């Protein structure tokens, strides 16, 4: 185990804020002295089953701490997810059923373990303790804070001032998340800067219960491909960790030049010395595209391995730099009933080449689909050749084969 001072420097790297640094150092000193791993809490309230690079900023920090010998406890909010966290929302979020949350959680964990170490991770569902609370327990929990304190939270304050309804049950979300910290005796909790209120509520509740307060570590939000808004699937500016290698590579190449260094810093394991050297080279005139290519290779390698990264790089070079049809692409063996574009829509959706039939129709009407290098405008266009190449948009290809 590294010294407390060495661990502190590693943990602090890239963090937006630590509350409190003195408390963290004290915990690290005790951990080293007692040879006891610290418990790192990370809460998930899976409203959608996809992890994007923005989520991995905190996950990579957890992995760093795991490599230092500490233990992560992932709290799946199957109970709190039924309320819905109103963070950053102008109105309450639609609650999810327990079944929806559990389904999303299974997909989440599969993706999360691409980043963190499963052997040093414990996964807990907060229904384990929250379902056991009786009404007296809930009243006692509510007595630890005030309405005035709740209204300090920005989104609640804004809705109150604008006379937008706030459900009383929404006040319980940060309280229940705080109760999670008490139940697992968290030493550290990680969150994005938008989670400040919820994480600090955990410290307050631990103190009220006579426990040592967890250290709050807030990681910066990662801007998406638009270079402005935080990465978000709803905004369409995201890169998911389970994207196909070719899609991931292409999306990274769309990152604005101004964010290249930030992406290297927050979502890769490249050393800060190497990152600073790249930054210096760009300031001295190196083409940012060359450095971005290194970023695309690094990120694709992390989630898909060396071989898939090399294929993705070749695909990018062939399709997007040379404008040629790639040698490798998904293939569909056509059945006797699949003789038109409209008949293969379900197969295209299975391959995630199109999100929906209506979107496919829209692309066709706008001239965004070609069959054997000829634009098609008829959804009922038939396949004449035994082998056909369908191009969807600017970057998706599929080979259609008939026996």
Helices and strands as residue ranges (DSSP letters): H 4-12, E 15-19, H 21-34, E 39-44, H 53-67, E 71-76, G 80-82, H 98-112, G 118-120, E 121-125, H 127-130, H 135-142, H 147-150, H 154-161, G 168-170, H 171-184, E 188-192, G 193-195, H 196-208, E 215-219, H 245-252, G 257-259, H 260-267, H 272-283, H 288-316, I 317-321, E 330-333, G 342-344, H 345-350, H 357-365, E 369-371, E 374-375, E 387-392, E 396-401
